[in-house]
Structures are given as C-alpha cells and as structure tokens.
Amino acid sequence: MSAGPPPRPRKLAVFGGGLGSLSAVFALTELPDWRERYDITVYQIGWRLGGKARSGRNLRAHARSEALGHHVWFGWYDNAFALARRVYAETRRAPGAPLATFKEAFKPCDTLLLGTGDRSSRAPPWKMHLPRADNLPGDGAPQPSVWHFAQTLLLWAIDCIPRLHPQFATWSAIVPRWPDSSRALWPALMRRASGQGVRAYDGFDPQSPDYDALLRRAAAAAHDEDAPQTSRQRRAWAQPLTHCGEHSLRTLVGLGARDSHPQFTTMVDLALAIVRGILHDGLDRAGFSAIDDQDLRDWLRRHGAAEASLASSVVVGLYADHMSYESGDVARPVAAAGAMLRAALRRYLAFSGALYYTPAAGLGEVLFAPLYRLLRDRGVAFRFFHKLKRLCPAPDGATVSAAIVGRQIELAPGVEEYEPLLKVKGLPCWPSRPLYSQIVLGDDPVIQAIDFEATESPEVEEVALRAGVDFDDIILAIPPPALGGVARELAARDPRWGELLDRTHSIAAMGAQLWLSPTWAQLLGAPAPAGAGELPGTELPRWFNLSTAAPYEGWPREHWPGAIASLSGPRPDRAADGSREPVRDIAETWLKSHPRALWPEATLAGADEFNWELLLDPQGRAGEHRLAAQHCWSTQNASDRQIVTLPGDPRHRLAAGDSGFRNLWLAGDWVGGGIELACAEGAVITGLQAARALSGEAIVIHGERDGVDLE
C-alpha cells in the first residue's frame, strides 16, 4: 500500500512588521526543517517594516534618514543583539560595502549624560561612565539572579561608604557616631546570622570592636569557601551589612556627605534601598514581578530611599528613558516597580560590551532592511499595503476562523510584487514615502497625500483570509491601541481580551531630528563624552547623537552636516479643548530654553539663546524659521503609541502562547511573560516565545525569567 502525499506545510499569517513579529519569523526560519513545516507570509500595513523603530529616507531632502523614536540599545539587550549579529553574519556584505558588519552598524558608548530634572538648576548634567566589559551583547551571557543583584549592590555600598566623607574614612570612625540603639542592635543581628550557620561574623567582640576588620571579613565571606549557600543563610548574612550601611550612610549625610558627593551619596542610598526592598519583600525568591502592583519610586521610598535620591537624575532619567508618564504628562511619572527595577539593574549591572549602543544610521537601514532581505531570501513572503481589520473566532470559540484584511493599493501594470527598498550610496534603505512608481495612480497628488500607515487609510479591496485555506496559524504583533476593531470579537469570546484592551496604557511620542553645521565636539567645546542621555523636566527629555549617519546620507559638500541630533519625548494626550501644540513649536521652545544643557557652545555669545544659524538649512532661512528644514514628528497612528507599564498592568497581559485561541500566537512588547517593559529586548523576547510556543521547539531565550531561589 503506497503512502499518501506528504502533509503540506502549515500556513502561518503574520500581522505586523516590528521586532516582535520579525524575531518570531527569524527564529522559525532558523529551524532546519522549517520549509517542510511552515509557509510564512507577513502582512504589513503601508510600505515598510520596523514598527515603532522604523525609519525612512526622505528623497526630497538629500535622502536623509528620518526616524520615529529613540533608537538606543542597551548592552543588556542580549536577545535583540543576538538577532542583529546573526543577521549580519548571514548576509555577509562585501568588504568595503556600507555597514558591512555588525561592529560598523552599532556603535558602543560607555557614558550617559543625565540631567537633574530641575528646571531651575544650573548644575551641569551628570556624566555617568561605566567601564566596558570584555564580551559582546548577544554572546548569551546569563543574567544575574535577583540575589546576585542584591549582593553586588550591598558589597558595593559597603565598599563606598568610607569614601563619602574625608574626615570619616574608616568604619572605626563612622560606627561610634551611630545612635546607641542602632549600635546595640547590630551584634544581635550578627548572632542571628551565626545561628543560621553564617561564619562571617564569628569572633566579633562588641566590647573591643574592630569594625574595619569585621567589615572586610564579612564582605570577603560572600565569595570564600564559607559563603552562605541557602537563601536563609544569604539573607542572614546580608542583614547585618544592610543595617551597617543604612546607619552609616544616615550618619555621613548628617555630616554633609551629600553636599560634597551628591551623586555618589545618591547611588549608595538607592543601592541600600533596593537591597532592603529585595530582602523585605522576598524578591530573591519571588522575582521582580511580585512588586509590579506598585510604583518604583513609591517602593524605593517605602524601603528608605531619601527624597533627594528619588528626585535624582538616575531615577527621573529612568522614567524619562521609558517615557513612563501617565497620559504622557511629565508631571505624573509612574511605572510598575518590578519591571522598571529589573530593567535598571540589568542596564547598569548586567550589560555586555558597552553600556549602550547607537545605530550608525537609521534602524531601518541598519537592521530592518538586511533582516527583510534575509527573510525574503529564506523564502518568507511579504505582502505590503495589507492592513488587518478584524479577527473572527470560529463558532466554537476555540480558534480564529478568519482574518479580514484591507488591501490598500493596486500595483502598477507589470509590477508583480511591491519592491520596498531603494539604495542610497549603495546601502539598501526604506523610503520615507511609498515608491509611487509601483502603484496605480501613484503620480496622483491625491494618492500621494494618503498616509498608508494609518489604520483609517482607504483601501481598494477587503479580503477574507480563511482558516485551513489561507492560514492555519496567526502571529498577531499589532499593539493593543490599534486592536480595538481587530480584536472586538475576540474580546466578546474571551473576557481576558477585554481586560487587555482596557488595561494596556500607551502614550503618543514626539520628537525633532536636527541637522547642524558644527560637529558635536564643537557644540560641546570638548570631545564628545556621551552618545545619549536624558534631560528630564524638559519637553523632549531623551536625546542621542546620530552624527554617524551623515556619510550614508546624500548631502552635497556645501551643506554637509557636522552633527545630527535626535530629541524625543512623550506627547501629552489632547487637552480638554482638543488642542495640541505643534511639535515644531515645542522643539523651538526646547532650543530656546535648554540648549546649554546639551551643547554649551550652541548659544549666541554672551547670551543663553540658541544660535539658530547652527541649524542646517539649504534654503537659508533666518532664525527659528530654520526649524522648517528639520524633521519634527509625532506619532499620529494608534499602532505607533508607546506602551507604558503602569502599576498593575502586567497582570492583565496575555502571554505569547496563551491567547485563548488555539491557532493565535502573540508577539510584541505589550505581551506578558517577558520583561514587561516597552523596549527592543522586550519585543524580541516575546517574538521568540511566540516561535517556541508555535513550534514546540526548545528555543533558548536568555533572561526571559528572573533568576530566583527555589528553596
């Protein structure tokens, strides 16, 4: 008896072209037998990939790269960098080709410039510099456990405290100045630790104390042969040290330490508050997600952080970097404590290579163009100008039976498939507008006025994709702000979808990309120490140096930019009267108010006013009118709104493999079960989780869970 025909590959429809969906498709096409298992089609609204990280070349402005958002990747983004490195390793551009290697495409940076957030302060921003690690992001280095973070912070604080005041540089000078009650309690904590089998405090004599020897011995015990082994022992070892750090810091602050070392004192205070919080709330056993129902600053305050520390540049900079503001209002910072703390500790204590990396040009050409070409060459189909309108559950509610799609354009005669890329100086790029020559009536001004990336854009045809015919499985990678109509029927079947749509918070973003004639070093009056940073309290609190993009743009020699700056921030939701200040006016206000905070040499001689002549304008306009030659943008479409994680939000999210429908999988930084924070790493993790759930393969995802003690 002859065998029947082999089973056909399962048809996978992917909706959305951001990092979440593309990382899922990349992982699936890494499987050795993927062609026998899957037939993959990506449906994308508009003409380009990239989601909120997309960029495009403006052919009407010297092919400059125009982006939406803040494209800074931190060194702890292990999965995102592993994807990027794998793409560059496989594409193998010819030597001498533009951006031929990963190291050419992503530039390492070791210094962050962090402002205070105090508009009245004349203090310069803090230059936070962290030495570079020997490895590279994407190497797969394991993330430290929650306990390891606590131990690292505690030992660092104990090492730093004697350096905070020149007159009290030893523990023997500091401890006697504690309150008597605090000093009397300390030996009891040491005896309790000894009772748990911790040997670090053995031999301490409170009648003849040698505090410096005691602290040296206790710190060394974390790594010697008598190191605490169990969770109970580790906590018992930490409690006397935490008590010592807390009362010593309080003593030194009372003696003026914060005045002489404000940043140093702040960091020690925050480190001790985090350690106390981890120990008190049992996060070493429960993980950071256990405190996602609280705001980070409230949690730090509850565990003893000083108000001055909570208002410091490092804390307010975290909120600014993630634009974690309720309704986009910078006066209302709020963030789920566990998600934000996890990201902060990984950012500063668990990075690989450099602290962060900036793309050498727009992420469109640095990542999404080569990733698109790689996936297409592997056999993935792409359908541009297809927007998802509705998902329809089957009558039994177990699966999705249909996907209603709007086809936005007709291709021009002779064009079989839309080709989305063009080359600028030999570099494949996405254009900032569609390539109209491939579209029917593409030369019509009416067609060219359409925003094809908008959900409400017109369409030429509505198409019903049917389960079992056009698809077997779906990966949905469109964020909840754009799913109101798409997922309405899903929510009617599964109330968790209603909760997801109602409890996913998002904000609009805005920004300005500026091309300036001087170099960045000339604007500073010194070599550039930082490639990115935050200036909280300003209208556009995030910035990064994109000057490396200039050689890949099409500027003539007489208008060559010396520096390119990207500024961005949250755009508050509409006022009661529906008005919104134009972004160009907001950028003008920023440049009038804050230029010296970023560029000390960008003002007119003898004044604080920005020198408008520094802005590059081939048309030669005067004063603030030169802003018309810059790229001022805001996110108008629902799919471009940035997800923010407010307290309590994570509990309402759905995991990549838990949509409630057997053939529906989820990807994107809005999906639960990852790091619960909007960033490139969060999107890639959920994409890998979707691929793992769909395929059943043991796909390794670094850092997707907190390392916790299981005792």
GUROGU-100298 format. One record per residue (C-alpha): x, y, z; residue in three letters; residue number from 1. Coordinates in steps of 0.02 Angstrom, whole numbers. Each point is the difference from the previous one (the first is absolute). Example, Ala and Ser with C-alpha at 12.3 -4.5 7.8 and 13.67 -1.06 7.14 Angstrom:
2
    east   north      up  res    n
     615    -225     390  Ala    1
      69     172     -33  Ser    2
This chain:
711
    east   north      up  res    n
       0       0       0  Met    1
      79     164     -54  Ser    2
      20     142     121  Ala    3
    -108     154     -26  Gly    4
      69     169     -50  Pro    5
     105      86     133  Pro    6
     -95     125     107  Pro    7
       8     177     -65  Arg    8
      90     131     104  Pro    9
    -109      94     122  Arg   10
     -41     173     -64  Lys   11
      50     135     122  Leu   12
     -69     176     -19  Ala   13
      98     133      94  Val   14
     -81     169      29  Phe   15
     119     142      44  Gly   16
     177      36     -54  Gly   17
      89      54     159  Gly   18
     136     -85     102  Leu   19
    -122    -118      86  Gly   20
     -70     -79    -157  Ser   21
     163       0     -98  Leu   22
      98     -81     142  Ser   23
    -133    -137       6  Ala   24
      13     -29    -187  Val   25
     190       3      10  Phe   26
      -1    -132     138  Ala   27
    -120    -112     -95  Leu   28
     104      10    -159  Thr   29
     154     -48     101  Glu   30
     -76    -173      25  Leu   31
      85    -125    -118  Pro   32
    -165     -69     -68  Asp   33
    -100     161      -1  Trp   34
     -43      -7    -186  Arg   35
     -84    -169      24  Glu   36
     -94      65     152  Arg   37
     -51     179     -42  Tyr   38
     -54     112    -142  Asp   39
      21     175      71  Ile   40
     -77     163     -62  Thr   41
      24     167      87  Val   42
    -141     126     -27  Tyr   43
      53     180      28  Gln   44
    -100     161      -1  Ile   45
      84     129    -111  Gly   46
     166     -17     -89  Trp   47
     134     -37     130  Arg   48
      48    -109     147  Leu   49
      64      52     171  Gly   50
    -153      42     104  Gly   51
      37     140     123  Lys   52
     186     -19     -39  Ala   53
     -20      32    -187  Arg   54
      92     133     -97  Ser   55
      -1      59    -180  Gly   56
     100     101    -124  Arg   57
     -74     167     -52  Asn   58
      42      12    -184  Leu   59
     -59     181      -1  Arg   60
     130      49     130  Ala   61
     166     -74     -56  His   62
     -53    -178      44  Ala   63
      21      38     183  Arg   64
     -53    -137     122  Ser   65
    -156      50      96  Glu   66
     -54    -104     150  Ala   67
    -138     -10     128  Leu   68
      59     -33     176  Gly   69
     152     -24     108  His   70
     110    -135     -77  His   71
     124     -36     139  Val   72
      35    -183      40  Trp   73
      72     -40     171  Phe   74
     135    -129      25  Gly   75
    -116    -117      94  Trp   76
    -109     -26    -156  Tyr   77
      76    -171     -26  Asp   78
    -138     -76    -108  Asn   79
     -20     155    -108  Ala   80
     186      10     -32  Phe   81
      11    -187     -33  Ala   82
    -130      26    -137  Leu   83
      96     148     -74  Ala   84
     166     -91       5  Arg   85
     -75    -155     -81  Arg   86
     -74     107    -139  Val   87
     169      80     -39  Tyr   88
      90    -166      10  Ala   89
    -117     -77    -129  Glu   90
     -19     147    -119  Thr   91
     190      17     -20  Arg   92
       9     162     -93  Arg   93
     153      23    -108  Ala   94
     153      79      84  Pro   95
      -6     187     -27  Gly   96
    -190       2     -18  Ala   97
     -87     125     113  Pro   98
     -42     -70     173  Leu   99
      72    -169     -49  Ala  100
      20     -67     178  Thr  101
     -89       3     165  Phe  102
     140     103      78  Lys  103
     -19     131    -135  Glu  104
    -188       5      24  Ala  105
     -10      22     189  Phe  106
     114     122      90  Lys  107
      47     -37     182  Pro  108
     -15     138     130  Cys  109
      55      -3     182  Asp  110
     -65     167      66  Thr  111
    -177      62      30  Leu  112
     -39     184      27  Leu  113
    -135      14     133  Leu  114
     -84     164      43  Gly  115
     -76      40     168  Thr  116
    -179      32     -52  Gly  117
       4     165      96  Asp  118
     -36     142    -121  Arg  119
      69     129     121  Ser  120
     165     -92      24  Ser  121
     155      68     -86  Arg  122
      99    -158      42  Ala  123
      71     -90    -152  Pro  124
     -68    -173     -42  Pro  125
      83    -147      82  Trp  126
     118     -99    -111  Lys  127
     -27    -180      54  Met  128
     145    -104     -67  His  129
       9    -189      18  Leu  130
     152     -98     -60  Pro  131
     -24    -116    -147  Arg  132
     -17    -188      25  Ala  133
     106    -124     -98  Asp  134
    -145     -89     -85  Asn  135
    -130      54    -128  Leu  136
    -188      11      18  Pro  137
     -77    -152     -82  Gly  138
     131    -119      68  Asp  139
    -131     -81     110  Gly  140
      75      49     167  Ala  141
    -121     -52     138  Pro  142
     -93     138      90  Gln  143
      41      13     186  Pro  144
    -129     -64     123  Ser  145
     -99     119     109  Val  146
     109     -50     147  Trp  147
     158      33     -99  His  148
     -61     176     -37  Phe  149
     -34      29     186  Ala  150
     170     -69      51  Gln  151
      91     105    -130  Thr  152
     -87     160      56  Leu  153
      28     -36     184  Leu  154
     185     -36     -17  Leu  155
      22     153    -110  Trp  156
     -88     111     128  Ala  157
     106     -68     142  Ile  158
     156      33    -102  Asp  159
     -53     177     -43  Cys  160
     -65      68     165  Ile  161
     172      37      79  Pro  162
      40     107    -153  Arg  163
    -147     119      22  Leu  164
      80     112     132  His  165
     185      40      13  Pro  166
      -5      15     189  Gln  167
     -87    -168      24  Phe  168
      94    -117    -116  Ala  169
      -2    -156     110  Thr  170
    -138    -101      79  Trp  171
      81      27     169  Ser  172
     -32     186     -26  Ala  173
    -177     -20     -66  Ile  174
     -84    -133     109  Val  175
      28      88     169  Pro  176
    -102     146     -67  Arg  177
    -155    -108     -24  Trp  178
    -143      19     124  Pro  179
      28    -113     151  Asp  180
    -155    -103     -37  Ser  181
      56     -38    -177  Ser  182
     174     -49      56  Arg  183
     -72    -112     136  Ala  184
    -111     -93    -123  Leu  185
     141     -43    -119  Trp  186
      79    -142     104  Pro  187
    -171     -81      16  Ala  188
     -16      -7    -189  Leu  189
     173     -78     -10  Met  190
     -46    -132     130  Arg  191
    -157     -41     -98  Arg  192
     106     -24    -156  Ala  193
     119    -115      95  Ser  194
    -151    -100      56  Gly  195
     -41     -30    -183  Gln  196
     174     -69     -33  Gly  197
      78     161     -66  Val  198
     182       6      56  Arg  199
      38     177     -61  Ala  200
     -34      82     168  Tyr  201
      81    -129     114  Asp  202
     122      72     125  Gly  203
     -69     176       3  Phe  204
      20      74     175  Asp  205
    -117     150      30  Pro  206
     103      44     153  Gln  207
     158      22    -103  Ser  208
     -64      24    -178  Pro  209
     108       5    -154  Asp  210
    -130      62    -122  Tyr  211
     114      11    -151  Asp  212
      59    -180      18  Ala  213
    -178     -56      27  Leu  214
     -63      83    -160  Leu  215
     146     -66    -101  Arg  216
     -33    -177      62  Arg  217
    -187      10     -27  Ala  218
      21      65    -179  Ala  219
     129    -133     -42  Ala  220
    -117    -136      66  Ala  221
    -115      26    -148  Ala  222
     126     -87    -113  His  223
     109    -115     109  Asp  224
     -24    -182      45  Glu  225
    -117      46     144  Asp  226
    -115     103    -112  Ala  227
    -184     -14      46  Pro  228
     -82    -138    -101  Gln  229
    -185       5      35  Thr  230
    -123     142     -22  Ser  231
     -22      11     188  Arg  232
     188      11      29  Gln  233
      24     132    -133  Arg  234
    -135     109      73  Arg  235
      72     -24     174  Ala  236
     172      52     -65  Trp  237
     -72     155     -85  Ala  238
    -102      69     145  Gln  239
     147      59     110  Pro  240
      85      79    -151  Leu  241
    -160      87     -53  Thr  242
     -25      65     176  His  243
     180      63       0  Cys  244
     -18      84    -169  Gly  245
    -165      84      44  Glu  246
      57      78     164  His  247
     173      45     -65  Ser  248
     -73      90    -150  Leu  249
    -126      91     108  Arg  250
     141      55     114  Thr  251
     110      62    -142  Leu  252
    -143      92     -86  Val  253
     -27      90     165  Gly  254
     182      50      -6  Leu  255
     -15      73    -177  Gly  256
      42    -147    -114  Ala  257
    -140      42    -123  Arg  258
      68     176     -21  Asp  259
     175     -58     -43  Ser  260
     -46    -157    -100  His  261
    -181      19     -57  Pro  262
      -3    -132    -137  Gln  263
     106    -124      96  Phe  264
    -109      18     155  Thr  265
    -158     -19    -103  Thr  266
      59    -160     -81  Met  267
      47     -77     168  Val  268
    -169      50      72  Asp  269
     -93     -78    -147  Leu  270
     107    -157       7  Ala  271
     -41     -26     184  Leu  272
    -186      34     -28  Ala  273
      -3    -130    -138  Ile  274
      89    -129     109  Val  275
    -120      33     144  Arg  276
    -148     -16    -117  Gly  277
      62    -163     -77  Ile  278
      27     -76     172  Leu  279
    -159      66      80  His  280
    -115     -45    -146  Asp  281
      84    -166     -37  Gly  282
      39      44    -180  Leu  283
     150    -118       3  Asp  284
    -130    -139       8  Arg  285
    -151      79     -86  Ala  286
      82     102    -139  Gly  287
     -22     182     -46  Phe  288
    -175     -25     -68  Ser  289
     -63     -17     179  Ala  290
       5     189      20  Ile  291
     -76      48    -168  Asp  292
    -154      63      91  Asp  293
     101     146      71  Gln  294
      87     152     -74  Asp  295
     189     -11       4  Leu  296
      28     164      92  Arg  297
    -133     -45     129  Asp  298
      84    -168      26  Trp  299
     172      78      21  Leu  300
     -73     128     120  Arg  301
     -82    -136     103  Arg  302
     169     -85      18  His  303
      89     155      60  Gly  304
      62      95    -152  Ala  305
      19     186      34  Ala  306
    -109     124     -94  Glu  307
     158      78     -73  Ala  308
      46    -169     -73  Ser  309
    -173     -25     -73  Leu  310
      16     169     -87  Ala  311
     175     -40     -64  Ser  312
      51     -10    -181  Ser  313
      20    -189       3  Val  314
    -180     -29      59  Val  315
     -90     134    -100  Val  316
     107     -50    -149  Gly  317
     -70    -176       6  Leu  318
    -177      67     -13  Tyr  319
      52     117    -140  Ala  320
      89    -135     -98  Asp  321
    -154    -112       0  His  322
    -117     150     -13  Met  323
     -91     -75     148  Ser  324
    -125     139      31  Tyr  325
    -186     -15      27  Glu  326
     -89      67    -154  Ser  327
     168      66     -61  Gly  328
       4     134     136  Asp  329
     179      23      61  Val  330
     -69      66     164  Ala  331
     -73    -173      35  Arg  332
     140    -128      -9  Pro  333
     -57    -176      44  Val  334
      66    -174     -40  Ala  335
     -25    -178      59  Ala  336
     138     -23     128  Ala  337
      55    -175     -46  Gly  338
      11      30    -187  Ala  339
      95     163      19  Met  340
     117     -67     136  Leu  341
      41    -153    -103  Arg  342
      46     109    -150  Ala  343
     102     121     107  Ala  344
     104    -135      83  Leu  345
      32     -88    -164  Arg  346
      45     165     -81  Arg  347
     133      48     125  Tyr  348
      60    -166      73  Leu  349
     -25    -131    -136  Ala  350
      46      77    -167  Phe  351
     114     -86    -124  Ser  352
     129      98     -96  Gly  353
     -46     184      17  Ala  354
    -132      80     109  Leu  355
    -102      37    -157  Tyr  356
      12       7    -190  Tyr  357
     -65     123    -128  Thr  358
     -35     -47    -182  Pro  359
     120      72    -127  Ala  360
    -150      58    -103  Ala  361
    -188     -24      12  Gly  362
     -56    -169      65  Leu  363
     -94     -22    -164  Gly  364
     162     -22     -96  Glu  365
     105     -65     145  Val  366
    -117    -143      48  Leu  367
    -167     -13     -87  Phe  368
      61       7    -180  Ala  369
     129    -140      19  Pro  370
    -122    -101     107  Leu  371
    -135      18    -134  Tyr  372
     118     -55    -138  Arg  373
      62    -148     102  Leu  374
    -177     -61      38  Leu  375
     -56      25    -180  Arg  376
     151     -99     -62  Asp  377
     -43    -139     122  Arg  378
    -172     -12     -80  Gly  379
    -114     109     107  Val  380
    -133      93    -100  Ala  381
     -41     183      36  Phe  382
    -162      87     -44  Arg  383
      19     187      21  Phe  384
    -150     117      -1  Phe  385
    -110    -128      92  His  386
     -81      58     161  Lys  387
     -86    -116     123  Leu  388
    -178      55      35  Lys  389
     -80    -140     100  Arg  390
      32    -173      73  Leu  391
    -152    -115       4  Cys  392
     -13    -144     124  Pro  393
     -70    -167     -56  Ala  394
    -176     -42      59  Pro  395
      69    -111     139  Asp  396
     114     141      59  Gly  397
     153    -112       0  Ala  398
      92      72    -151  Thr  399
       6     149    -116  Val  400
     -96     -46    -157  Ser  401
      30     156    -106  Ala  402
     107     155     -14  Ala  403
     -76     147     -93  Ile  404
     134      99     -90  Val  405
     -10     163     -97  Gly  406
     109       9    -155  Arg  407
      54     181     -13  Gln  408
      65      16    -179  Ile  409
       1     -72    -174  Glu  410
     172     -35     -71  Leu  411
      45      86    -162  Ala  412
      -7    -101    -162  Pro  413
     151    -114     -14  Gly  414
      37       6     188  Val  415
     -29    -173      71  Glu  416
      61      35     176  Glu  417
      35     163      91  Tyr  418
     189      25      20  Glu  419
      18     109     155  Pro  420
     184      43       6  Leu  421
     110     125     -90  Leu  422
     186      29       9  Lys  423
      84     156      67  Val  424
     188       0     -26  Lys  425
     -10    -188     -22  Gly  426
     -96     -28     161  Leu  427
    -173     -83     -11  Pro  428
    -124     115      87  Cys  429
    -186      24      26  Trp  430
     -70     161     -74  Pro  431
     -96     119     112  Ser  432
    -143      -6    -127  Arg  433
     -60    -141    -111  Pro  434
      84     -30    -167  Leu  435
    -146      68     -98  Tyr  436
      63     -60    -168  Ser  437
     -53    -176      52  Gln  438
    -178      54      43  Ile  439
    -149      32    -113  Val  440
     -30     188      -8  Leu  441
     158      24     102  Gly  442
      33     168     -82  Asp  443
    -170      66      55  Asp  444
      16     131     141  Pro  445
    -153     -75      83  Val  446
      86    -169      14  Ile  447
     161      82      60  Gln  448
     -96      90     137  Ala  449
     -59    -164      79  Ile  450
      84     -60     158  Asp  451
       7    -185     -41  Phe  452
      65     -39     176  Glu  453
    -161      64      80  Ala  454
    -132    -124      55  Thr  455
    -137     106     -78  Glu  456
      87      11    -170  Ser  457
    -108     -47    -150  Pro  458
       8    -168     -85  Glu  459
     -40     -68    -172  Val  460
     -64    -169      57  Glu  461
     -50     -96     156  Glu  462
      65    -179       3  Val  463
     -53    -141     116  Ala  464
     142    -120      43  Leu  465
     -74    -167      53  Arg  466
      68    -126     124  Ala  467
      52    -162     -86  Gly  468
      12      88    -168  Val  469
     102     160      20  Asp  470
      72     -33     172  Phe  471
      11    -131     134  Asp  472
      82     108     134  Asp  473
      13     186      32  Ile  474
     133     102      89  Ile  475
     -78     163      55  Leu  476
     131     135      31  Ala  477
    -107     157      -6  Ile  478
      -8      95     166  Pro  479
    -163      18      97  Pro  480
     -28     186     -39  Pro  481
     -30     -53    -181  Ala  482
    -100    -157      43  Leu  483
    -165      78      51  Gly  484
     -88     -54    -159  Gly  485
     114    -147     -41  Val  486
     -28     -92     165  Ala  487
    -178      51      41  Arg  488
     -71    -173     -39  Glu  489
     142     -83      95  Leu  490
     -44     103     154  Ala  491
    -182     -53     -16  Ala  492
      57    -182      10  Arg  493
     138      18     130  Asp  494
     -15     137     133  Pro  495
     189       0      23  Arg  496
      12      88    -167  Trp  497
    -116     135      64  Gly  498
     111      23     152  Glu  499
     154       6    -111  Leu  500
     -74     136    -110  Leu  501
     -65     100     149  Asp  502
     155     -15     110  Arg  503
     138      25    -127  Thr  504
      62     178      22  His  505
      88      93    -138  Ser  506
      59     173     -42  Ile  507
      37      97    -158  Ala  508
     178      53     -36  Ala  509
      77     148     -87  Met  510
     171      59     -46  Gly  511
     118     101    -106  Ala  512
     146     -58    -103  Gln  513
     122     141     -27  Leu  514
     139      20    -126  Trp  515
     131     127      57  Leu  516
     152      74     -86  Ser  517
     128     -15     143  Pro  518
      62    -168      59  Thr  519
     -63     -68     165  Trp  520
     170      36      79  Ala  521
     -10     181     -59  Gln  522
    -174      15      77  Leu  523
      70     -65     164  Leu  524
     162      95      -5  Gly  525
      85    -165      43  Ala  526
      11    -180     -63  Pro  527
    -170     -83       6  Ala  528
      -7    -108     159  Pro  529
    -175     -72     -23  Ala  530
    -105     -63    -144  Gly  531
    -169      10      87  Ala  532
     -87      54     158  Gly  533
    -150      74      84  Glu  534
     -45     179      46  Leu  535
    -155     -28     108  Pro  536
    -114     145      32  Gly  537
      18      62    -179  Thr  538
    -127     -18    -140  Glu  539
     112    -123     -93  Leu  540
      94     -92     138  Pro  541
      87    -136    -103  Arg  542
     141      29    -121  Trp  543
     135     -92     -95  Phe  544
     140      45    -119  Asn  545
     -38     -64    -176  Leu  546
     143      90     -86  Ser  547
      71    -163     -67  Thr  548
    -147      -5    -123  Ala  549
      63     150    -101  Ala  550
     120     -98    -115  Pro  551
    -144    -115     -50  Tyr  552
    -114     145     -49  Glu  553
       4      98    -163  Gly  554
      58     172      54  Trp  555
     101     108    -120  Pro  556
     166      62      64  Arg  557
     -63     180      25  Glu  558
    -138     -60     117  His  559
      90    -142      89  Trp  560
     -63     -21     180  Pro  561
     128      -4     139  Gly  562
    -122     -72     127  Ala  563
    -169     -84       2  Ile  564
    -102      -2     160  Ala  565
    -157     -99      42  Ser  566
    -112      73     137  Leu  567
    -160     -84      55  Ser  568
    -126     -12     140  Gly  569
    -181     -33      45  Pro  570
    -139      99     -80  Arg  571
    -138      34     127  Pro  572
    -173     -57     -46  Asp  573
    -114     133     -70  Arg  574
     -55     141     113  Ala  575
    -183      22      41  Ala  576
     -22     116    -149  Asp  577
      82    -125    -116  Gly  578
     149     112     -37  Ser  579
     178     -60     -16  Arg  580
     152     110     -18  Glu  581
      90     -29    -165  Pro  582
     157    -104      23  Val  583
     105     131     -89  Arg  584
     -53     128     130  Asp  585
      45    -122     139  Ile  586
     172     -27     -79  Ala  587
      22     188     -12  Glu  588
     -42      19     185  Thr  589
     125    -138      44  Trp  590
     139      82     -99  Leu  591
     -37     169      76  Lys  592
      -4     -67     177  Ser  593
     126    -142      14  His  594
     139      11    -130  Pro  595
     143      19     123  Arg  596
     -52    -158      95  Ala  597
      49    -102    -153  Leu  598
     112     115    -102  Trp  599
      93     133     101  Pro  600
      66      83    -159  Glu  601
    -165       6     -94  Ala  602
     -56     169      67  Thr  603
      31     175     -61  Leu  604
     150      86      77  Ala  605
     -43      75     169  Gly  606
    -177     -73       2  Ala  607
     -93    -160      39  Asp  608
     -98       9    -164  Glu  609
      27    -137    -127  Phe  610
      96      51    -155  Asn  611
    -124     -44    -137  Trp  612
     132      19    -135  Glu  613
      73    -166      60  Leu  614
    -149     -94     -71  Leu  615
      34     -61    -176  Leu  616
    -123      74    -124  Asp  617
      40     -10    -186  Pro  618
    -134     134     -31  Gln  619
      90     124     112  Gly  620
    -147      53     110  Arg  621
      31     112     150  Ala  622
     -21     -29     187  Gly  623
    -122    -130      64  Glu  624
     -70     -20    -176  His  625
     148    -115     -32  Arg  626
     -96    -131      99  Leu  627
    -104     -24    -157  Ala  628
     150     -89     -75  Ala  629
       7    -126     143  Gln  630
    -101    -159      30  His  631
    -132      36     132  Cys  632
    -117    -146      27  Trp  633
    -135     -73     111  Ser  634
     -82    -169       4  Thr  635
    -174      24     -70  Gln  636
     -51    -181     -25  Asn  637
     -65    -115     136  Ala  638
     127    -135     -45  Ser  639
     142     122      33  Asp  640
     -49      41     179  Arg  641
     131     -58     125  Gln  642
     -55    -127     129  Ile  643
      32      56     179  Val  644
      -6    -121     146  Thr  645
     -97      78     143  Leu  646
     -24     -86     168  Pro  647
    -115    -149     -18  Gly  648
       9      -7    -191  Asp  649
     101    -162     -19  Pro  650
    -135    -106      82  Arg  651
    -117      41    -144  His  652
     119     -49    -139  Arg  653
     -10    -160    -101  Leu  654
     152    -110     -27  Ala  655
      64     -41    -174  Ala  656
     -73    -174       4  Gly  657
    -156      38     102  Asp  658
    -114      99    -114  Ser  659
    -151    -109      41  Gly  660
     -11     -58    -182  Phe  661
      94    -155     -56  Arg  662
      66      73    -162  Asn  663
      40     177      60  Leu  664
     171      50      68  Trp  665
      55     170      64  Leu  666
     160     102     -16  Ala  667
      53     176      45  Gly  668
      52     100     152  Asp  669
    -182       3      59  Trp  670
      -2    -189      25  Val  671
      17     -72     175  Gly  672
     124    -127      64  Gly  673
     157      94     -49  Gly  674
      80     152      78  Ile  675
    -163      99      -3  Glu  676
      78     159     -65  Leu  677
      -5      85    -170  Ala  678
     172     -18     -79  Cys  679
      86     -95    -139  Ala  680
      49    -142     116  Glu  681
    -177     -21      63  Gly  682
     -67     -12    -177  Ala  683
     130    -127     -54  Val  684
     -27    -109     154  Ile  685
    -186     -13     -32  Thr  686
      32     -37    -184  Gly  687
     113    -144      49  Leu  688
    -131     -60     124  Gln  689
    -132       1    -137  Ala  690
     115    -102    -113  Ala  691
      34    -123     140  Arg  692
    -183     -21      45  Ala  693
     -51     -20    -182  Leu  694
     137    -122     -49  Ser  695
      17     -99     161  Gly  696
     188      15     -18  Glu  697
     115      35     148  Ala  698
      51     174     -58  Ile  699
     119      76     128  Val  700
     -45     176      57  Ile  701
     129      83     110  His  702
     -65      99     148  Gly  703
    -185     -28     -30  Glu  704
     -25     -43     183  Arg  705
      74      69     160  Asp  706
     126    -114      83  Gly  707
     -75     -43     169  Val  708
      35    -116     147  Asp  709
    -116    -150      -3  Leu  710
      25     -52     182  Glu  711
